[in-house]
Amino acid sequence: MANGMAALFVGSTGLRSAQTALNTTAHNLSNINTAGYTRQQVTFSDTQYVNIDTKDKVSNASCGLGVAISEVRRIRDQFIDQAYRNENSRLGFYESQYKAVEEIEDQFGEMQGVTYESYLVNLYNSVNELAKNPSSTVARSSLIQNATAFIEKSENVYQGLRDYQTTLNTQVKNMVQDINDLGDTIYKLNKKIAKIEAAGIEKANDLRDERDRTIDELSKYIDITYYETDSKEVVITAANVPFVTMGERAVMDTRVVEGTNLVIPTW
């Protein structure tokens, strides 16, 4: 009877473990289009052994009690994550630089064929022609015309650059708000994950996916370094400032540079 019950228990553990593996596979398939989702994998381990009474005086016979779920883990490489986030910060920096240069080129007419330089060259040539023949009405008229065009173009470029600076100021403020929101999200996810995993039994895999996705997005805005504590919380340093810690998160703000209308971020 005992052997029969043990066999039933072994079979029961196999069925339960297989059901968990099937549920995990179904979870993977249902989240195939979920942003930031990491595929999960079930790992198995044998259960404890029990001794069986025998007449053997040398050693005791043992009997296994089946299979158990060792862990439901995420298939994710932390070193690849770190490399991606480092390069993502560089990408965000160079993309911002590229967009600014592209906008300035547009303001100076570099992309339309009629450049700001051509207005300056025309004015320079008109001055030279007038210097050669000061009494020439044609040279005078040409100088007045080219000077007027140069001044109008300069005013348009100046106004365009001022408008672009206003746009950049708005973008900086919005970006600072996004950084603060991401920091707040990571801080809250830290607390949820720490609470679930405190007992060392359950893994908050889906919450970890959400936290990793948020960290990925944060790395697009600012250069970060981070590590995970023993309590399963992620501590983040952004631009050499402790941004998200176990006890609090820092808040970024903006200020106007004295004597200008330039808005820059500050802690």
C-alpha positions in Angstrom: 0.0 0.0 0.0 2.8 2.4 0.9 4.5 1.8 -2.4 1.3 2.3 -4.3 0.6 5.6 -2.5 4.2 6.7 -3.2 3.7 6.0 -6.9 0.5 8.0 -6.9 2.3 10.9 -5.3 5.1 10.7 -7.9 2.6 10.8 -10.6 0.8 13.7 -9.0 3.9 15.8 -8.8 4.7 15.1 -12.5 1.2 16.2 -13.5 1.3 19.4 -11.4 4.7 20.3 -12.7 3.7 19.6 -16.3 0.6 21.8 -15.8 2.8 24.7 -14.5 5.0 24.3 -17.6 2.0 24.4 -19.9 0.7 27.5 -18.1 4.0 29.2 -18.5 4.1 28.4 -22.2 0.6 29.7 -22.6 1.7 32.9 -20.8 4.6 33.3 -23.2 2.3 32.9 -26.2 -0.3 35.3 -25.0 2.3 38.0 -24.3 4.2 37.7 -27.6 3.1 41.2 -28.6 3.5 42.8 -25.1 6.1 45.5 -25.1 9.1 44.6 -22.9 7.9 41.1 -22.1 10.7 38.5 -21.5 10.1 34.9 -22.3 9.8 32.7 -19.1 11.1 29.2 -18.6 10.3 26.6 -16.1 13.2 24.7 -14.4 12.6 21.4 -12.7 14.2 19.7 -9.7 13.8 16.4 -7.9 12.0 16.3 -4.6 13.4 15.0 -1.4 14.2 11.3 -1.0 12.8 9.1 1.7 14.5 6.0 3.2 12.9 2.6 2.8 13.2 0.0 5.5 15.1 -3.0 4.2 17.1 -5.9 5.6 20.3 -4.4 4.1 22.7 -3.8 7.0 25.2 -1.8 4.9 23.1 1.0 3.5 19.5 2.2 3.4 17.5 2.2 0.2 16.0 5.5 -0.9 13.0 6.4 -2.9 12.3 9.6 -4.8 9.0 11.4 -4.4 8.7 12.9 -7.8 9.5 16.3 -9.4 9.1 19.9 -8.3 9.2 23.3 -9.9 12.6 24.8 -9.1 12.1 28.2 -10.6 10.1 30.1 -13.3 12.9 32.3 -14.6 13.1 35.0 -17.3 15.4 34.3 -20.3 17.3 37.6 -20.0 21.0 38.5 -19.9 21.8 41.3 -17.5 25.1 42.1 -19.3 23.3 42.6 -22.6 20.8 44.9 -20.8 23.7 47.0 -19.4 25.4 47.2 -22.8 22.1 48.2 -24.5 21.3 50.9 -21.9 24.8 52.4 -22.2 24.5 52.6 -26.0 20.9 53.8 -25.7 22.1 56.8 -23.7 24.7 57.6 -26.4 22.1 57.2 -29.1 19.8 59.6 -27.4 22.6 62.2 -27.0 23.7 62.0 -30.7 20.1 62.0 -31.9 19.4 65.3 -30.0 22.6 66.8 -31.4 21.7 65.7 -34.9 18.2 67.2 -34.7 19.6 70.5 -33.4 22.1 70.8 -36.2 19.5 69.8 -38.8 17.2 72.5 -37.5 19.9 75.2 -37.6 20.9 74.1 -41.1 17.3 74.6 -42.1 17.2 78.1 -40.5 20.3 79.1 -42.5 18.9 77.7 -45.7 21.5 75.0 -46.1 18.9 72.5 -47.2 16.9 74.7 -49.5 19.8 75.7 -51.9 19.6 79.5 -51.1 22.0 79.7 -48.2 22.6 82.5 -45.7 26.2 82.5 -47.0 25.0 83.5 -50.5 23.4 86.7 -49.1 26.6 87.6 -47.3 28.7 86.9 -50.5 26.3 89.1 -52.6 26.7 91.9 -50.1 30.5 91.5 -50.1 30.6 91.6 -53.9 28.4 94.7 -54.0 30.6 96.6 -51.6 33.7 95.7 -53.7 32.0 96.8 -56.9 31.0 100.1 -55.4 34.5 100.6 -54.1 35.8 100.2 -57.7 33.3 102.7 -59.1 31.7 104.9 -56.3 29.8 107.1 -58.8 28.1 104.1 -60.5 24.3 104.2 -59.8 24.1 100.6 -60.8 26.7 99.6 -58.1 24.9 101.7 -55.5 21.5 100.2 -56.4 23.0 96.7 -56.2 24.5 97.4 -52.8 21.2 98.8 -51.4 19.3 95.8 -52.8 21.8 93.2 -51.5 22.1 95.0 -48.1 18.3 95.0 -47.7 18.1 91.3 -48.6 20.9 90.5 -46.2 19.3 92.4 -43.3 15.9 90.8 -43.9 17.4 87.3 -44.1 19.4 88.0 -40.9 16.2 89.1 -39.1 14.4 86.0 -40.3 17.3 83.7 -39.2 17.4 85.4 -35.8 13.7 85.1 -35.3 13.8 81.5 -36.4 16.6 80.7 -33.9 14.7 82.4 -31.1 11.5 80.4 -31.9 13.6 77.2 -32.0 15.1 78.1 -28.6 11.6 78.4 -27.3 10.7 75.0 -28.8 13.9 73.5 -27.2 13.0 74.9 -23.8 9.6 73.3 -24.0 11.2 70.0 -25.0 13.6 70.2 -22.1 10.8 70.8 -19.6 8.8 67.9 -21.1 11.8 65.6 -21.0 12.5 66.5 -17.3 8.9 65.6 -16.5 9.2 62.3 -18.3 12.4 61.5 -16.4 10.7 62.3 -13.1 7.7 60.1 -14.0 10.0 57.2 -15.0 11.9 57.5 -11.7 8.6 57.5 -9.8 7.4 54.4 -11.7 10.7 52.5 -11.0 10.5 53.4 -7.3 7.0 52.1 -7.0 7.8 48.9 -8.9 10.8 48.4 -6.6 8.5 48.3 -3.6 6.0 45.9 -5.3 8.8 43.5 -6.4 10.5 43.6 -3.0 7.2 42.8 -1.3 6.4 39.8 -3.6 9.9 38.3 -3.5 10.6 39.0 0.2 9.8 35.4 1.2 12.2 34.0 -1.5 9.5 31.8 -2.9 7.8 33.7 -5.7 9.3 35.7 -8.6 7.6 38.9 -9.8 8.6 38.2 -13.4 6.0 40.4 -15.0 6.7 43.3 -12.7 10.4 42.9 -13.4 9.7 43.1 -17.1 7.9 46.4 -16.6 10.7 47.7 -14.5 13.3 46.7 -17.1 11.3 48.4 -19.8 11.1 51.6 -17.7 14.8 51.5 -17.1 15.4 51.1 -20.9 13.3 54.1 -21.6 15.0 56.1 -18.9 18.4 55.4 -20.4 17.2 57.1 -23.6 17.0 60.4 -21.7 20.0 60.3 -19.4 23.2 58.5 -18.6 22.5 56.0 -15.8 24.3 53.4 -13.7 22.4 50.9 -11.5 22.6 47.8 -9.4 20.1 45.5 -7.7 20.2 45.2 -3.9 19.6 42.1 -1.8 16.1 43.2 -1.2 15.5 43.0 -5.0 15.3 46.8 -5.4 17.2 48.6 -8.2 19.2 51.6 -7.1 19.8 54.1 -10.0 22.4 56.8 -10.3 21.6 59.3 -13.1 24.3 61.8 -14.3 26.3 61.0 -11.1 23.3 61.9 -8.9 21.5 59.2 -6.7 18.2 59.2 -8.6 16.2 56.2 -7.3 17.3 54.7 -3.9 15.7 52.3 -1.5 14.3 55.1 0.6 13.5 57.9 -1.9 13.9 59.3 -5.4 15.4 62.6 -6.4 13.4 65.1 -8.4 14.8 66.9 -11.5 13.7 70.5 -12.3 14.7 73.3 -14.7 16.1 76.7 -14.4 16.8 79.6 -16.7 20.4 80.6 -17.3 21.0 84.1 -16.0 21.0 86.7 -18.8 19.5 84.4 -21.4 16.3 82.6 -22.1 18.1 79.2 -22.1 16.4 76.5 -19.9 18.6 73.8 -18.5 17.8 70.8 -16.2 18.9 70.8 -12.6 18.4 68.7 -9.5 
